[in-house]
Amino acid sequence: MAGESLQTKDVSLLDVLDAVLEKGVVLKGDLTISIAGIDLVYLDLRILLASVETLIQAQEKSASNTVGDGRLESRREITKEVREEVESHT
Amino acid sequence: MQAEVNTKELIYLYAFIPTQEYEENKLTDIKGIDPDYSIEFYVFGEITAVACLVKHEDFAEEVLQKKVEDMKWLQEKAYHHHERMNTLHNTYTVMPLKFGTIYEDKNRLEDTLAEHKENIRTVFQNLSSKEEWNIKIFTDKKAFIKEVKENSSEVAKKVQEIEGLSKGKQFFEKKKLKDFIEKQADKEIDKYCESIHEQLETFSADTEVKKNWERKLTGRDDDMCWNGAYLFPKDKVEQILQFISEEKDKAEKDGSSFKFEITGPWPAYHFSSFQNQGGE
């Protein structure tokens, strides 16, 4: 049993999502996503933003060397918002 | 430079692996998360990044946010991510990254790697010859509360105390009794789960206690009361599974409603953070 990793068929979608998504699976009351007629997963989609944060952090770093890049400025704003959102949910 | 950003492909990052292991056994021809591209191995000194090119139209930050709302898409891609990770995990010491870790270009990836080189090396060492397992414990909370109400000595003591009070006080205390019983039940459930956790901890190189999922999420007719990720040394796994199986039997024999669910081995998703080494 030990040694070989689990194949997809052995674990539920929920287990996989809980492992591979940055914040795991989070319940959010007003958002129900259903697959094949079964209410399977309630997902707080903001969890994904946290993963993308890695990218944004890298940009923020390089932004300090790039003067007047409006796109990065606006992204930084978004990141701040996201971070607050995520924190208020955890 | 900025004008080119949207025409170039992005880099979807799966994992880091030790270059030495990659040099010894090179996997090739693995289809990427974007089926138009294959998985590539970027060697940066002793660390190799496992990645795949992806198109802006699918993985640009603002697009990705929309795409993940499509459950079918998310399911397909999340499974892909997990399956590729298993493939890597079967061959290498793998430091898995989360779904949706995306870099704009190789230079940024290289910068991140350079910055966290030491941490990544430490994670490789920590993960070597170990694997992640997930252990959940369930119980029927309603049945458990009933059991506590009928059999707990704490509850019996409380009831006796109340009977000694004046009629007026009794009224209020009886109202509070239901709460007391529920709290007592929670306490006993926690105590049980924590005792299992403490024993598992002695085998583990690392642990992470996760949030319990509600019934709506599990679809089960009992309640999750423990959800833990454990990093076990490979040579201890058999012994640990034996331990859990014994605990399972014990719970069954005692007529308790505790049920175990064990999944693994997993790539070490919960023990691969290189950003906050020593920070937490």
Interface residues (C-beta under 8 A of the other chain):
Chain A: M1 A2 G3 E4 S5 L6 Q7 T8 D10 V11 L13 L14 D15 V16 L17 D18 A19 V20 L21 E22 G24 V25 V26 L27 I33 S34 I35 I38 D39 L40 V41 Y42 L43 L45 L48 L49 S51 V52 T54 L55 I56 A58 Q59 K61 S62 D69 R71 R75
Chain B: Q2 E61 L64 Q65 V68 E69 M71 K72 L74 Q75 A78 Y79 H81 H82 E83 M85 N86 H89 N90 K98 F99 G100 T101 I102 Y103 E104 R108 D111 T112 E131 N134 K210 K211 W213 E214 K216 L217 T218 G219 K234 V237 E238 L241 T263 G264 P265 W266 P267 Y269 H270 Q275
